[in-house]
Amino acid sequence: MGAVTDQPEPPAAPASKQRPALRPAPEPLEANDVATVTVGTVIWFVLFVVQVPFYGWYSDHGHTWFIWTCLAGGCLGLVGLKYVRGRRDAIARSRAARDGGPDASAGPA
């Protein structure tokens, strides 16, 4: 048996305070991740190459970490490039499997 309480129900919100019905969320936009990571990686390597001739100056002032940061950014960009290429290919395989293969609309040969 449930307990009976004498507490009144909370009043209903006025019509002007009610939230409108929510629309469904849109599909996420797909960006060209491979191009984005490629451009970033190239920028890191260009910065590294541009700073290498000034290694002596950076060393004298205790800023050689600038150069090595650029090299690390470029190397990590290569790792990221491998990752986004694999992701792009996995998305394409998943989409092809869901849609019935790349030549499903061609029909029987």
MMTF fields as JSON, N, C-alpha, C and O atoms, coordinates in Angstrom:
{
  "mmtfVersion": "1.0.0",
  "mmtfProducer": "UNKNOWN",
  "numBonds": 435,
  "numAtoms": 436,
  "numGroups": 109,
  "numChains": 1,
  "numModels": 1,
  "chainsPerModel": [1],
  "groupsPerChain": [109],
  "chainIdList": ["A"],
  "bondAtomList": [4, 2, 8, 6, 12, 10, 16, 14, 20, 18, 24, 22, 28, 26, 32, 30, 36, 34, 40, 38, 44, 42, 48, 46, 52, 50, 56, 54, 60, 58, 64, 62, 68, 66, 72, 70, 76, 74, 80, 78, 84, 82, 88, 86, 92, 90, 96, 94, 100, 98, 104, 102, 108, 106, 112, 110, 116, 114, 120, 118, 124, 122, 128, 126, 132, 130, 136, 134, 140, 138, 144, 142, 148, 146, 152, 150, 156, 154, 160, 158, 164, 162, 168, 166, 172, 170, 176, 174, 180, 178, 184, 182, 188, 186, 192, 190, 196, 194, 200, 198, 204, 202, 208, 206, 212, 210, 216, 214, 220, 218, 224, 222, 228, 226, 232, 230, 236, 234, 240, 238, 244, 242, 248, 246, 252, 250, 256, 254, 260, 258, 264, 262, 268, 266, 272, 270, 276, 274, 280, 278, 284, 282, 288, 286, 292, 290, 296, 294, 300, 298, 304, 302, 308, 306, 312, 310, 316, 314, 320, 318, 324, 322, 328, 326, 332, 330, 336, 334, 340, 338, 344, 342, 348, 346, 352, 350, 356, 354, 360, 358, 364, 362, 368, 366, 372, 370, 376, 374, 380, 378, 384, 382, 388, 386, 392, 390, 396, 394, 400, 398, 404, 402, 408, 406, 412, 410, 416, 414, 420, 418, 424, 422, 428, 426, 432, 430],
  "bondOrderList": [1, 1, 1, 1, 1, 1, 1, 1, 1, 1, 1, 1, 1, 1, 1, 1, 1, 1, 1, 1, 1, 1, 1, 1, 1, 1, 1, 1, 1, 1, 1, 1, 1, 1, 1, 1, 1, 1, 1, 1, 1, 1, 1, 1, 1, 1, 1, 1, 1, 1, 1, 1, 1, 1, 1, 1, 1, 1, 1, 1, 1, 1, 1, 1, 1, 1, 1, 1, 1, 1, 1, 1, 1, 1, 1, 1, 1, 1, 1, 1, 1, 1, 1, 1, 1, 1, 1, 1, 1, 1, 1, 1, 1, 1, 1, 1, 1, 1, 1, 1, 1, 1, 1, 1, 1, 1, 1, 1],
  "groupList": [{"groupName": "MET", "atomNameList": ["N", "CA", "C", "O"], "elementList": ["N", "C", "C", "O"], "formalChargeList": [0, 0, 0, 0], "bondAtomList": [1, 0, 2, 1, 3, 2], "bondOrderList": [1, 1, 2], "singleLetterCode": "M", "chemCompType": "L-PEPTIDE LINKING"}, {"groupName": "GLY", "atomNameList": ["N", "CA", "C", "O"], "elementList": ["N", "C", "C", "O"], "formalChargeList": [0, 0, 0, 0], "bondAtomList": [1, 0, 2, 1, 3, 2], "bondOrderList": [1, 1, 2], "singleLetterCode": "G", "chemCompType": "PEPTIDE LINKING"}, {"groupName": "ALA", "atomNameList": ["N", "CA", "C", "O"], "elementList": ["N", "C", "C", "O"], "formalChargeList": [0, 0, 0, 0], "bondAtomList": [1, 0, 2, 1, 3, 2], "bondOrderList": [1, 1, 2], "singleLetterCode": "A", "chemCompType": "L-PEPTIDE LINKING"}, {"groupName": "VAL", "atomNameList": ["N", "CA", "C", "O"], "elementList": ["N", "C", "C", "O"], "formalChargeList": [0, 0, 0, 0], "bondAtomList": [1, 0, 2, 1, 3, 2], "bondOrderList": [1, 1, 2], "singleLetterCode": "V", "chemCompType": "L-PEPTIDE LINKING"}, {"groupName": "THR", "atomNameList": ["N", "CA", "C", "O"], "elementList": ["N", "C", "C", "O"], "formalChargeList": [0, 0, 0, 0], "bondAtomList": [1, 0, 2, 1, 3, 2], "bondOrderList": [1, 1, 2], "singleLetterCode": "T", "chemCompType": "L-PEPTIDE LINKING"}, {"groupName": "ASP", "atomNameList": ["N", "CA", "C", "O"], "elementList": ["N", "C", "C", "O"], "formalChargeList": [0, 0, 0, 0], "bondAtomList": [1, 0, 2, 1, 3, 2], "bondOrderList": [1, 1, 2], "singleLetterCode": "D", "chemCompType": "L-PEPTIDE LINKING"}, {"groupName": "GLN", "atomNameList": ["N", "CA", "C", "O"], "elementList": ["N", "C", "C", "O"], "formalChargeList": [0, 0, 0, 0], "bondAtomList": [1, 0, 2, 1, 3, 2], "bondOrderList": [1, 1, 2], "singleLetterCode": "Q", "chemCompType": "L-PEPTIDE LINKING"}, {"groupName": "PRO", "atomNameList": ["N", "CA", "C", "O"], "elementList": ["N", "C", "C", "O"], "formalChargeList": [0, 0, 0, 0], "bondAtomList": [1, 0, 2, 1, 3, 2], "bondOrderList": [1, 1, 2], "singleLetterCode": "P", "chemCompType": "L-PEPTIDE LINKING"}, {"groupName": "GLU", "atomNameList": ["N", "CA", "C", "O"], "elementList": ["N", "C", "C", "O"], "formalChargeList": [0, 0, 0, 0], "bondAtomList": [1, 0, 2, 1, 3, 2], "bondOrderList": [1, 1, 2], "singleLetterCode": "E", "chemCompType": "L-PEPTIDE LINKING"}, {"groupName": "SER", "atomNameList": ["N", "CA", "C", "O"], "elementList": ["N", "C", "C", "O"], "formalChargeList": [0, 0, 0, 0], "bondAtomList": [1, 0, 2, 1, 3, 2], "bondOrderList": [1, 1, 2], "singleLetterCode": "S", "chemCompType": "L-PEPTIDE LINKING"}, {"groupName": "LYS", "atomNameList": ["N", "CA", "C", "O"], "elementList": ["N", "C", "C", "O"], "formalChargeList": [0, 0, 0, 0], "bondAtomList": [1, 0, 2, 1, 3, 2], "bondOrderList": [1, 1, 2], "singleLetterCode": "K", "chemCompType": "L-PEPTIDE LINKING"}, {"groupName": "ARG", "atomNameList": ["N", "CA", "C", "O"], "elementList": ["N", "C", "C", "O"], "formalChargeList": [0, 0, 0, 0], "bondAtomList": [1, 0, 2, 1, 3, 2], "bondOrderList": [1, 1, 2], "singleLetterCode": "R", "chemCompType": "L-PEPTIDE LINKING"}, {"groupName": "LEU", "atomNameList": ["N", "CA", "C", "O"], "elementList": ["N", "C", "C", "O"], "formalChargeList": [0, 0, 0, 0], "bondAtomList": [1, 0, 2, 1, 3, 2], "bondOrderList": [1, 1, 2], "singleLetterCode": "L", "chemCompType": "L-PEPTIDE LINKING"}, {"groupName": "ASN", "atomNameList": ["N", "CA", "C", "O"], "elementList": ["N", "C", "C", "O"], "formalChargeList": [0, 0, 0, 0], "bondAtomList": [1, 0, 2, 1, 3, 2], "bondOrderList": [1, 1, 2], "singleLetterCode": "N", "chemCompType": "L-PEPTIDE LINKING"}, {"groupName": "ILE", "atomNameList": ["N", "CA", "C", "O"], "elementList": ["N", "C", "C", "O"], "formalChargeList": [0, 0, 0, 0], "bondAtomList": [1, 0, 2, 1, 3, 2], "bondOrderList": [1, 1, 2], "singleLetterCode": "I", "chemCompType": "L-PEPTIDE LINKING"}, {"groupName": "TRP", "atomNameList": ["N", "CA", "C", "O"], "elementList": ["N", "C", "C", "O"], "formalChargeList": [0, 0, 0, 0], "bondAtomList": [1, 0, 2, 1, 3, 2], "bondOrderList": [1, 1, 2], "singleLetterCode": "W", "chemCompType": "L-PEPTIDE LINKING"}, {"groupName": "PHE", "atomNameList": ["N", "CA", "C", "O"], "elementList": ["N", "C", "C", "O"], "formalChargeList": [0, 0, 0, 0], "bondAtomList": [1, 0, 2, 1, 3, 2], "bondOrderList": [1, 1, 2], "singleLetterCode": "F", "chemCompType": "L-PEPTIDE LINKING"}, {"groupName": "TYR", "atomNameList": ["N", "CA", "C", "O"], "elementList": ["N", "C", "C", "O"], "formalChargeList": [0, 0, 0, 0], "bondAtomList": [1, 0, 2, 1, 3, 2], "bondOrderList": [1, 1, 2], "singleLetterCode": "Y", "chemCompType": "L-PEPTIDE LINKING"}, {"groupName": "HIS", "atomNameList": ["N", "CA", "C", "O"], "elementList": ["N", "C", "C", "O"], "formalChargeList": [0, 0, 0, 0], "bondAtomList": [1, 0, 2, 1, 3, 2], "bondOrderList": [1, 1, 2], "singleLetterCode": "H", "chemCompType": "L-PEPTIDE LINKING"}, {"groupName": "CYS", "atomNameList": ["N", "CA", "C", "O"], "elementList": ["N", "C", "C", "O"], "formalChargeList": [0, 0, 0, 0], "bondAtomList": [1, 0, 2, 1, 3, 2], "bondOrderList": [1, 1, 2], "singleLetterCode": "C", "chemCompType": "L-PEPTIDE LINKING"}],
  "groupTypeList": [0, 1, 2, 3, 4, 5, 6, 7, 8, 7, 7, 2, 2, 7, 2, 9, 10, 6, 11, 7, 2, 12, 11, 7, 2, 7, 8, 7, 12, 8, 2, 13, 5, 3, 2, 4, 3, 4, 3, 1, 4, 3, 14, 15, 16, 3, 12, 16, 3, 3, 6, 3, 7, 16, 17, 1, 15, 17, 9, 5, 18, 1, 18, 4, 15, 16, 14, 15, 4, 19, 12, 2, 1, 1, 19, 12, 1, 12, 3, 1, 12, 10, 17, 3, 11, 1, 11, 11, 5, 2, 14, 2, 11, 9, 11, 2, 2, 11, 5, 1, 1, 7, 5, 2, 9, 2, 1, 7, 2],
  "groupIdList": [1, 2, 3, 4, 5, 6, 7, 8, 9, 10, 11, 12, 13, 14, 15, 16, 17, 18, 19, 20, 21, 22, 23, 24, 25, 26, 27, 28, 29, 30, 31, 32, 33, 34, 35, 36, 37, 38, 39, 40, 41, 42, 43, 44, 45, 46, 47, 48, 49, 50, 51, 52, 53, 54, 55, 56, 57, 58, 59, 60, 61, 62, 63, 64, 65, 66, 67, 68, 69, 70, 71, 72, 73, 74, 75, 76, 77, 78, 79, 80, 81, 82, 83, 84, 85, 86, 87, 88, 89, 90, 91, 92, 93, 94, 95, 96, 97, 98, 99, 100, 101, 102, 103, 104, 105, 106, 107, 108, 109],
  "secStructList": [7, 7, 7, 7, 7, 7, 7, 7, 7, 7, 7, 7, 7, 7, 4, 4, 4, 1, 7, 7, 7, 7, 7, 7, 7, 7, 7, 7, 7, 7, 7, 7, 2, 2, 2, 2, 2, 2, 2, 2, 2, 2, 2, 2, 2, 2, 2, 2, 2, 2, 2, 4, 4, 4, 2, 2, 2, 2, 2, 2, 6, 6, 7, 2, 2, 2, 2, 2, 2, 2, 2, 2, 2, 2, 2, 2, 2, 2, 2, 2, 2, 2, 2, 2, 2, 2, 2, 2, 2, 2, 2, 2, 2, 2, 2, 2, 2, 2, 2, 6, 7, 6, 6, 4, 4, 4, 7, 7, 7],
  "xCoordList": [0.836, 0.0, 0.885, 1.839, 0.574, 1.377, 0.994, -0.136, 1.934, 1.666, 0.886, 1.169, -0.076, -0.897, -0.363, -0.182, -0.112, 0.366, -0.68, -1.441, -0.698, -1.654, -1.029, -1.549, 0.072, 0.719, 0.032, -0.24, -0.247, -0.928, 0.03, 1.25, -0.552, 0.226, 0.766, 0.094, 1.952, 2.457, 1.59, 1.108, 1.399, 0.554, 1.187, 2.41, 0.351, 0.828, 1.398, 0.909, 2.422, 3.045, 2.085, 1.355, 2.088, 1.241, 1.641, 2.776, 0.71, 0.951, 2.133, 2.839, 2.365, 3.455, 4.824, 5.83, 4.893, 6.161, 6.528, 7.619, 5.639, 5.921, 6.945, 6.956, 7.804, 8.832, 8.218, 7.388, 8.618, 8.11, 8.724, 9.742, 8.096, 8.616, 9.986, 10.197, 10.91, 12.264, 12.338, 11.73, 13.086, 13.314, 14.425, 15.254, 14.456, 15.552, 16.875, 16.907, 17.95, 19.27, 19.673, 19.397, 20.312, 20.754, 21.941, 22.632, 22.157, 23.3, 24.582, 24.618, 25.634, 26.89, 27.515, 27.416, 28.153, 28.806, 30.131, 30.859, 30.43, 31.703, 32.666, 32.373, 33.796, 34.833, 35.877, 35.911, 36.712, 37.801, 38.96, 39.877, 38.904, 39.893, 41.292, 42.274, 41.39, 42.698, 43.387, 44.575, 42.66, 43.257, 43.634, 44.68, 42.793, 43.067, 44.34, 45.193, 44.474, 45.652, 46.889, 47.979, 46.735, 47.868, 48.4, 49.61, 47.507, 47.94, 48.636, 49.681, 48.086, 48.715, 50.089, 51.019, 50.225, 51.513, 52.543, 53.691, 52.142, 53.062, 53.509, 54.681, 52.593, 52.957, 53.981, 54.945, 53.803, 54.772, 56.154, 57.16, 56.21, 57.504, 58.145, 59.366, 57.344, 57.89, 58.479, 59.572, 57.766, 58.296, 59.602, 60.524, 59.687, 60.926, 62.072, 63.15, 61.84, 62.899, 63.341, 64.525, 62.398, 62.732, 63.572, 64.423, 63.36, 64.069, 65.425, 66.27, 65.65, 66.907, 68.136, 69.112, 68.152, 69.356, 69.675, 70.807, 68.718, 68.92, 69.136, 68.938, 69.541, 69.716, 70.68, 70.437, 71.762, 72.744, 72.127, 72.366, 71.345, 70.71, 69.741, 69.716, 68.936, 67.997, 68.744, 68.307, 69.867, 70.653, 71.234, 71.217, 71.748, 72.322, 71.281, 71.62, 70.045, 68.993, 68.118, 67.138, 68.477, 67.732, 66.36, 65.443, 66.215, 64.916, 64.938, 64.14, 65.834, 65.877, 64.611, 64.32, 63.867, 62.627, 61.636, 60.766, 61.749, 60.882, 61.062, 60.092, 62.324, 62.632, 62.119, 61.482, 62.408, 62.016, 60.507, 59.962, 59.837, 58.374, 57.805, 56.852, 58.387, 57.928, 58.16, 57.304, 59.316, 59.587, 58.605, 58.09, 58.348, 57.398, 55.997, 55.277, 55.606, 54.299, 54.175, 53.134, 55.234, 55.213, 55.126, 54.38, 55.89, 55.858, 54.506, 53.972, 53.958, 52.626, 51.564, 50.557, 51.795, 50.888, 50.888, 49.849, 52.064, 52.129, 51.319, 50.639, 51.4, 50.593, 49.111, 48.306, 48.759, 47.37, 46.883, 45.727, 47.757, 47.391, 47.062, 46.107, 47.85, 47.551, 46.196, 45.406, 45.933, 44.675, 43.473, 42.499, 43.529, 42.36, 42.148, 41.014, 43.205, 43.016, 42.295, 41.387, 42.714, 42.031, 40.578, 39.701, 40.32, 38.942, 38.102, 36.967, 38.67, 37.955, 37.61, 36.497, 38.574, 38.34, 37.304, 36.484, 37.341, 36.362, 34.953, 33.991, 34.83, 33.521, 33.009, 31.828, 33.904, 33.501, 33.06, 32.071, 33.799, 33.405, 32.06, 31.222, 31.85, 30.584, 29.429, 28.363, 29.634, 28.591, 28.284, 27.122, 29.328, 29.124, 28.368, 27.507, 28.69, 27.996, 26.539, 25.653, 26.298, 24.926, 24.104, 22.921, 24.707, 23.986, 23.959, 23.383, 24.563, 24.507, 25.692, 25.591, 26.791, 27.999, 28.141, 27.18, 29.331, 29.6, 28.854, 28.498, 28.608, 27.94, 26.601, 26.215, 25.901, 24.599, 23.548, 22.598, 23.699, 22.707, 22.931, 22.074, 24.068, 24.36, 23.491, 23.221, 23.063, 22.229, 23.058, 24.285, 22.433, 23.182, 23.833, 23.311, 24.992, 25.736, 25.355, 25.886],
  "yCoordList": [-1.165, 0.0, 1.233, 1.323, 2.16, 3.361, 4.371, 4.382, 5.21, 6.237, 7.363, 7.764, 7.859, 8.956, 10.239, 10.329, 11.225, 12.51, 13.565, 13.479, 14.542, 15.628, 16.834, 17.945, 16.63, 17.762, 18.022, 17.095, 19.289, 19.606, 19.469, 19.558, 19.255, 19.19, 20.58, 21.57, 20.687, 22.007, 22.578, 21.842, 23.89, 24.483, 24.339, 24.346, 24.211, 24.104, 25.455, 26.509, 25.402, 26.638, 27.349, 26.703, 28.673, 29.404, 29.093, 28.7, 29.271, 28.937, 29.709, 29.188, 30.932, 31.728, 31.237, 31.581, 30.446, 29.965, 28.575, 28.08, 27.949, 26.605, 26.668, 27.592, 25.652, 25.57, 25.044, 24.135, 25.605, 25.069, 23.689, 23.32, 22.964, 21.646, 21.813, 22.712, 20.93, 21.007, 20.301, 19.251, 20.892, 20.256, 19.229, 19.34, 18.239, 17.267, 17.936, 18.871, 17.454, 18.02, 17.734, 16.646, 18.676, 18.433, 17.472, 17.291, 16.876, 15.994, 16.814, 17.974, 16.23, 16.98, 17.218, 16.378, 18.359, 18.675, 17.931, 17.837, 17.415, 16.75, 17.746, 18.341, 17.915, 18.794, 17.94, 16.72, 18.577, 17.866, 17.809, 18.63, 16.834, 16.72, 16.451, 16.934, 15.691, 15.37, 16.646, 16.84, 17.505, 18.753, 19.664, 20.311, 19.717, 20.568, 20.125, 20.955, 18.833, 18.324, 18.451, 18.728, 18.252, 18.403, 19.832, 20.043, 20.808, 22.212, 22.529, 23.179, 22.09, 22.333, 21.693, 22.299, 20.475, 19.777, 20.504, 20.664, 20.943, 21.681, 22.973, 23.342, 23.651, 24.902, 24.627, 25.381, 23.567, 23.248, 22.967, 23.451, 22.186, 21.878, 23.112, 23.265, 23.991, 25.228, 26.088, 26.635, 26.204, 26.971, 26.365, 27.099, 25.052, 24.398, 24.74, 25.133, 24.59, 24.826, 26.295, 26.586, 27.209, 28.637, 28.984, 29.87, 28.319, 28.657, 27.966, 28.441, 26.864, 26.128, 26.999, 26.883, 27.868, 28.695, 29.626, 30.094, 29.895, 30.803, 30.038, 30.583, 28.778, 27.944, 28.578, 28.543, 29.15, 29.79, 30.907, 30.999, 31.746, 32.851, 32.32, 32.784, 31.327, 30.733, 30.1, 30.212, 29.436, 28.799, 29.833, 29.633, 30.935, 31.999, 32.605, 33.026, 32.65, 33.276, 32.272, 32.65, 30.989, 29.973, 29.661, 29.303, 29.797, 29.567, 28.456, 28.475, 27.492, 26.405, 25.561, 24.835, 25.657, 24.879, 25.315, 24.532, 26.569, 27.007, 26.082, 25.629, 25.812, 24.985, 23.56, 22.982, 23.001, 21.621, 21.466, 20.399, 22.52, 22.478, 22.379, 21.637, 23.129, 23.068, 21.679, 21.157, 21.08, 19.739, 18.734, 17.866, 18.849, 17.941, 18.133, 17.156, 19.378, 19.637, 19.001, 18.436, 19.089, 18.456, 16.947, 16.32, 16.356, 14.893, 14.42, 13.416, 15.134, 14.764, 14.983, 14.276, 15.957, 16.159, 14.963, 14.603, 14.341, 13.136, 11.996, 11.245, 11.877, 10.868, 11.184, 10.293, 12.454, 12.865, 12.629, 12.265, 12.836, 12.606, 11.14, 10.821, 10.251, 8.814, 8.514, 7.741, 9.13, 8.902, 9.392, 8.656, 10.625, 11.156, 10.451, 10.347, 9.973, 9.183, 7.876, 7.467, 7.225, 5.991, 6.247, 5.452, 7.354, 7.716, 7.978, 7.512, 8.734, 9.024, 7.743, 7.586, 6.828, 5.571, 4.705, 4.048, 4.704, 3.929, 4.494, 3.734, 5.809, 6.428, 6.062, 5.762, 6.087, 5.74, 4.276, 3.958, 3.381, 1.961, 1.769, 1.005, 2.459, 2.344, 2.867, 2.254, 3.979, 4.559, 3.638, 3.464, 3.044, 2.137, 0.881, 0.383, 0.375, -0.815, -0.503, -1.313, 0.665, 1.053, 1.286, 0.945, 1.854, 2.17, 1.006, 1.132, -0.112, -1.277, -1.396, -2.07, -0.779, -0.899, 0.234, 0.954, 0.398, 1.515, 1.427, 2.459, 0.215, 0.102, -0.624, -1.409, -0.369, -1.008, -0.483, -1.198, 0.756, 1.336, 0.886, 1.123, 0.24, -0.174, -1.362, -1.548, -2.153, -3.301, -4.488, -4.395, -5.605, -6.791, -6.582, -5.879, -7.215, -7.056, -8.093, -8.1],
  "zCoordList": [0.0, 0.0, 0.0, 0.773, -0.849, -0.936, 0.118, 0.607, 0.46, 1.46, 0.817, -0.312, 1.523, 1.036, 1.647, 2.862, 0.808, 1.324, 1.045, 0.082, 1.89, 1.731, 1.04, 1.146, 0.34, -0.327, -1.654, -2.417, -1.923, -3.181, -4.373, -4.23, -5.523, -6.765, -7.081, -6.791, -7.663, -8.039, -9.158, -10.02, -9.136, -10.174, -11.553, -11.694, -12.547, -13.923, -14.354, -13.948, -15.168, -15.648, -16.596, -17.348, -16.56, -17.498, -18.935, -19.205, -19.839, -21.245, -21.819, -22.682, -21.365, -21.925, -21.463, -22.083, -20.397, -19.858, -20.379, -20.098, -21.127, -21.611, -22.737, -23.549, -22.755, -23.793, -25.077, -25.045, -26.199, -27.469, -27.738, -27.153, -28.611, -28.969, -29.623, -30.437, -29.251, -29.795, -31.139, -31.345, -32.036, -33.333, -33.191, -32.288, -34.061, -33.986, -34.352, -35.152, -33.768, -34.033, -35.478, -35.982, -36.148, -37.523, -37.546, -36.543, -38.681, -38.865, -38.72, -39.131, -38.143, -38.022, -39.394, -40.288, -39.546, -40.808, -40.887, -39.899, -42.038, -42.261, -42.892, -43.929, -42.263, -42.795, -43.512, -43.348, -44.294, -44.946, -43.956, -44.004, -43.064, -41.991, -42.528, -41.965, -43.602, -44.162, -44.647, -44.391, -45.336, -45.808, -44.645, -44.678, -43.624, -42.471, -41.755, -41.438, -41.501, -40.807, -41.692, -41.191, -42.991, -43.904, -43.883, -43.807, -43.95, -43.931, -42.613, -42.614, -41.508, -40.213, -40.111, -39.578, -40.615, -40.584, -41.429, -41.013, -42.609, -43.479, -42.798, -42.874, -42.142, -41.45, -40.359, -40.228, -39.57, -38.522, -39.117, -38.598, -40.21, -40.811, -41.444, -41.392, -42.04, -42.612, -41.491, -41.635, -40.393, -39.264, -38.752, -38.397, -38.712, -38.291, -39.232, -38.786, -40.535, -41.519, -41.518, -41.683, -41.333, -41.32, -40.09, -40.168, -38.973, -37.748, -37.599, -36.841, -38.3, -38.157, -38.442, -37.702, -39.47, -39.68, -38.51, -38.39, -37.666, -36.537, -35.229, -34.143, -35.343, -34.155, -33.151, -31.944, -33.647, -32.757, -31.935, -30.73, -32.569, -31.856, -30.804, -29.664, -31.219, -30.268, -29.096, -27.95, -29.375, -28.333, -27.374, -26.159, -27.914, -27.076, -26.133, -25.027, -26.555, -25.755, -25.007, -24.365, -25.095, -24.353, -24.922, -24.183, -26.25, -26.868, -27.909, -28.845, -27.762, -28.754, -28.725, -29.675, -27.644, -27.56, -28.631, -29.011, -29.135, -30.245, -31.442, -32.05, -31.764, -32.943, -32.734, -33.614, -31.55, -31.313, -31.178, -31.461, -30.75, -30.704, -32.109, -32.346, -33.044, -34.434, -35.026, -35.741, -34.728, -35.232, -34.624, -35.329, -33.326, -32.683, -33.264, -33.471, -33.529, -34.131, -35.5, -35.835, -36.297, -37.616, -37.53, -38.282, -36.612, -36.461, -35.941, -36.413, -34.978, -34.49, -35.57, -35.611, -36.434, -37.558, -38.5, -39.053, -38.683, -39.519, -38.886, -39.586, -37.566, -36.869, -37.046, -37.318, -36.89, -37.07, -38.489, -38.702, -39.451, -40.85, -41.09, -41.798, -40.501, -40.616, -39.979, -40.521, -38.828, -38.122, -38.942, -39.101, -39.464, -40.174, -41.51, -41.978, -42.12, -43.352, -43.044, -43.768, -41.959, -41.55, -41.193, -41.533, -40.509, -40.145, -41.385, -41.486, -42.339, -43.582, -44.328, -44.83, -44.398, -45.108, -44.383, -45.026, -43.045, -42.279, -42.469, -42.578, -42.509, -42.741, -44.134, -44.308, -45.124, -46.487, -46.566, -47.228, -45.886, -45.884, -45.208, -45.689, -44.095, -43.375, -44.222, -44.267, -44.88, -45.725, -46.904, -47.271, -47.501, -48.632, -48.189, -48.915, -47.005, -46.514, -46.215, -46.488, -45.657, -45.323, -46.589, -46.627, -47.611, -48.84, -49.823, -50.903, -49.477, -50.348, -51.281, -52.306, -50.972, -51.78, -52.766, -53.035, -53.305, -54.205, -55.528, -56.096, -56.036, -57.328, -57.166, -58.032, -56.077, -55.865, -56.83, -57.151, -57.302, -58.21, -59.655, -60.507, -59.948, -61.32, -61.753, -62.939, -60.777, -61.122, -61.546, -61.563, -61.89, -62.304, -63.655, -64.52, -63.814, -65.076, -66.082, -67.193]
}
